[in-house]
Amino acid sequence: MTTHYSINQQRWQRFKHNRRGYYSLWLFLIFFVISLFSDFIVNDRPIFIKYQNNYYSPIFHFYPETEFGGQFETQTNFLDPQIQEKIEQNGWMLWPPFRYTYNTLIYDTNSTFPTPPSALHWLGTTDAGFDVLANILYGFRISMFFAILLTLFTSIIGIIIGAIQGYYGGKVDMIGQRFIEIWSGLPVLFVIILLASILPLNFWWLLGITVLFGWMALAGIVRTEFLRTRNFDYIRAAKAMGVRNYKIMFRHILPNAMVATLTYLPFILCGSITTLTSLDFLGFGLPIDSPSLGRLLLQGKNNLQAPWLGISAFLIIATLLSLLIFIGEAVRDAFDPNKGVYR
């Protein structure tokens, strides 16, 4: 008899056989890991400092200027030549490869912003004087965190609601479907615009609002699987034995529904990134001081004389979405038993 372990092995082999999706997964993981370490790649604070036999990590902690011989209790500006001289006289600093972050104002330029790519700023600067590479790295990271959390929360809510509808059927299913029809008809963008005019939206507010309107993607799929499976003989036998409904739903039926659900997750992740990018482009997304891929696209639209802005933003977004689509296709093939087994 085929074991659960061997079934997963077969799925992994089918996933690997789709070379485009397999290599896309590795490229996506490489980009994601690089973005996780953005603070160690582009930052206007040193990674590590030794000063007067004391050790500091400015990336993780904030230190006042007086800690390094300065005069003020404010945040230390490590780009200040006087601060650098005092530290180097009494110790040393370990800097990231690029000494600026997404909101560091660039002064080392002889032309007006936005400036073209150069040896110091590989992708140029924005019209506000910020480095494009730093904004892409930090914007990629915040977009991925937003998309992962949005996919996670919407999937949990959608699976629970779809499971309840499909398992109980009848009036529960009918009321649930009418509610979904009404809820899906609400203009999400207008609601976000209205809330943005009342509340100062931040990462968590924006995530909560999009979760409220994004959970319906999986509800219909899970509902269909539960409606199909609830009348199987082993489900009826479990009911006759007195097994509780929630155990039947989540221990016996849900694993079957998860096959269809998992194939949709990469596409939902892709849609989540598009949602955040679109909102930021329209000006109703993250706060203005947050790094954003959508805001970089807006920079390109507003500065047609600086094509590197639009090209950089377009390439990173198009590459990211393409990788996720390819991964989704490979996952779909992996869970399709008609694809056969590859060794």
Beta strands, then each sheet from edge to edge (+ up, - down):
strand 1: 48-51
strand 2: 54-56
strand 3: 91-94
sheet 1: 2+ 1- 3+
end
